[in-house]
Amino acid sequence: MWKQTLSELSSLKPFIFRGVLGAALLLAVAAVQAGVQMPATSAEGRAEVKLALGIVHKYRELRADCRALPDEQKAMCFYRLKIGNWDYKEAKLILAKHKLI
């Protein structure tokens, strides 16, 4: 059972890496195109918002990727979503606090 679980986890590596890279790229492009300044005035607040945006984007991208997987891989992918659900909810609260969502 452990070998199967580990092999399923290793099959998700491209999605995880793409999510991290995609989040960073999305933040950079969105900031340049929109020219929008984050409402948080302190450096700590800006870092918090940036991290929250990345978490929300990664979670949503992984959720979309999970739907496209074959059934045998889908369960493991949704388990990964379940693990990240708390971070996603907290990130959304941070963005709501800064009036970004």
N, C-alpha and C positions, 0 to 999 in steps of 0.2 A: 504494500500500500504506500509506503514512504517513497519508493522509487517512482511510482506513478505520480504522486503528488509533486515530487521534485521535478519530474519531467514536464508536468503541466506548468509549473511555475517558470521553468526555463523558457517555455514557449511564449510567455508573456513579456520577456525582456525587451523585445523590440517595441512593444506598446508602451512600456514604462519609460524607456529612453526617449521615445518619440514624444511622449507627453511632457517630459521635463524640458526637452529642447523646444517643443512647440509653445509651451507656456512662456519661456524666456523670449522667444521670437515674437510671439503675439504681443507681449507687453511692450517690447521695444518698438514694434511697428505701430501699434496703437498710440503710443505716446508721441511719436514723431508725426504721424498723420493728423491726429486730432489736435495736437498742440495744447492739450488740456493739462492744467496743473492739478495735482492731487490736492484736495482740500485740507489734508493733514499738514500742519505747519511745522511740526518738529521732525527731526530726522528719524526718531523712533516711530512716529506715526506713519511716515512715508514708507518705512521699511515694513511695518505691519500691514499696510494696505497692499504693498507690492507682493508680499508673501501670500496674503489672502487671495489676491487675484490669481496668482499662480496655482494655488491649491484648488480653487473653484474651477479653473480652466482644465487642469489635469484630471480632476474627477469627472467633469462632463465629457471630456474626450475619451476617457477610459470607459465610461458608461456607453457611449456610442460605439466604441470598438467592441465591447462585449456583445452587443446585439448582433454584430456581423460575424461572430465566431461560430464554428460548428458546435453542435449540441454537446459533444464530449468535452470541449474546452470552455463552454459557456459557464458551467457551474463554478469552475475554479475562478474564472474572471469575475463573476458576481460575488464570490467570496472575498476577493480582493477589494471590490467596491464596499462591501460591508465593513471591512477593516478600516477603510478610509472615510466612512460616513461621518464619524464624530468630527474629524478635521474639517470636512466639507461644511458641516453645520456651523462650526465655530468660525470658519472663514466667512461664511455668509453673514453672520452676526457682526463681525468686524466691518464688513463692507456696508452693512446697513447703518452701523454707528457713524460711519463717515459719509453717509448718504450717497453711496455709489450704486446701490441697487434698490 
